[in-house]
């Protein structure tokens, strides 16, 4: 079977998120400049306490705002059975090291609210959410594609309390969901 890579990217974050975060950082930077310039921060008797508080405030702002502006993508390399996560903020990219996909169990497609999630189960009940779609058939199609590339089973859990294994051979030939017994 032909093996290729799959990159799953989440959509870009709304512009308003970036504007709000930029205003928060600008406010923090302006406050630091105010302390430095008008309150003589370098000669203040408690300058280290103030600096520690500013660093803590910056870290809180960074960790609370990062996911509201960062775009996440998952790169699956089927040929080598590896995965890599990447985060993008504007021009800046952070790529994790490639990790081996070991002890893969199965791919599941299930309904959460009005959406369908495609999850990869591995090791001892570890779950990686690969994507969320609003169309049941597209979710099953993408779940099948990934399970086929990884050569693992596919679980249809689109109906609550009704989880069944999909016969991938029949699905591949007819594009219809038939369950294995």
N, C-alpha and C positions, 0 to 999 in steps of 0.2 A: 504494500500500500504506500502511496505517495505521502511522505511526511513533510510538513512545512511548519512554519511558525505561526502563532496566533497572538495578536496584540489586542487586548481588551482595554479600551480607554473610556473613562467617564467623561461626560460632556464638560466643556469649560464652565467655570463658575460665573455667576452673574456679575456684571460690572459694578453694581451697587455694593456687593461684598468687598470688592477691591477698593472702592472709594472710601467706605467706612473704615476699613483697616488702615488705609493710608492716612486718613484723618486722625485715627488713634495714635499711630506712630509719629505723625507730625506734632500732635499735642504733647506726647512724651518727650520728643526731641526739643520742642520749644520750652518745656518746663525745665529740662536739664540746662539749656542755654540760659534761661532766666536765673537759675540757681548759681550758675558759674559766673555770670556777668554782674548780676545785681545783688546777690546775697553773699558774694565772696566765698564760694564753696570751698576753695582750696585752703582758706585760712579759718574756716569755721571749726569750733572746738569739737563738734561731733560729725566731722566730714565722713569718717568711715562708716558710721551708722547710716548716714544719708545715702552714701554710695551703695551700701548693701541693700537698702530699701529700693533704690532705683534699679539695681540689677534684678532683684526679685520681681519688681513691677514689670520690667522688660520681659523676663522669662514667662511670667503669667500671661502677658499680652501675646507673646510669640506662640506659646503652646495652645492658647485658647483661640487664636485667630488663624493658625496655620491651615487647618483643614477647611476653613471657609473660603480660602483663596487658592489652595493647592489642588491640582488635578492629578488623580491617581491613575496609573495604568499597570496592567499585568501583562507580562510577556511570557508566553509559554513556548518553549522550544521542544517540539515533539520528537525530533530526531535524537536528542540527547537526554530527554526526559528531565528538563530543567525549567525553573521558573525564576522570574526576576520582577521585582516591584520597582516602579519609578514614580517619583513625585515631581511635578513641575509647578513653579511659580514664576510666571513671566518668562524671562530668559534663563532662569536658573533651573537646573535639573539635578535631582538626587537619585542615583540608581543604586539599589542594593546589589550585593554580590549575587551571582547565580547560585541557586540552591537546587539540590537534587530532589526530584519528585520520587520519594521512596514510600513503599507500602501503601500504594493507592488502593482504595476500596471501591468506590463507585461515584457516579455523578447522579445527583438528584435534582428533579425539577418539581418545585412545590409552590403552592399559592400562599402569599402573605398579603392580606387585605385585598386590594384589587390588582396586585402585581404578582408576577411569577419569578421566583429566584432560581438560579442555576448554581448549585453548590458542588464543590469537590470534597469528598470525604476521604481522609487519609489517616494513617497510623491508627491510634486508638481513639476514634470518634473526634478527631480534629476536623474542622470545617473551614473551607475557604470559599467565601461568596465570590463567584466569578462575574456574574452579571444579574441584573434585574430588568425584566421586560414586562410590557403590559399586554402582550398578545400570547395566548396559551400555545398556539401552534408554532409561533416563532421560537418560543422558549424551548419547546420540545425538540424542534429542529436543531437549535444551537446546542442543546444538551446532548443530542445524539451525535452531532459532529465532534464535540469534545470527547465524548466517551469512546467514539470510534477511533479517534486519533491516539488516545491514551490506552486503547485496548482494555477498557474496564467496563463494568456493567452500568446500566442506566435504570434508575428508579423513577417511576412516575408517581408523584405524590401531589398532584394538582387538585385532588379532591380530599378534603379532610377525612382522616380515618380510613382512607382507601389507598394504601401504598402497594404498588405492584411492580414487579420487574418487567421491563420491556424486552420483547424478543427483537433484538437488533437486526437479525438477519431478515425477518419479515418486514421490519420498518424500512430497511435499506432498499428492499425490492419494490415495495408497494407504497411507501410513505404513509402507511397507516399504522396506528398504535395497536399492537397485538401483544398480549401479556404471556409471559412464560409461566408455566405451572409447576 
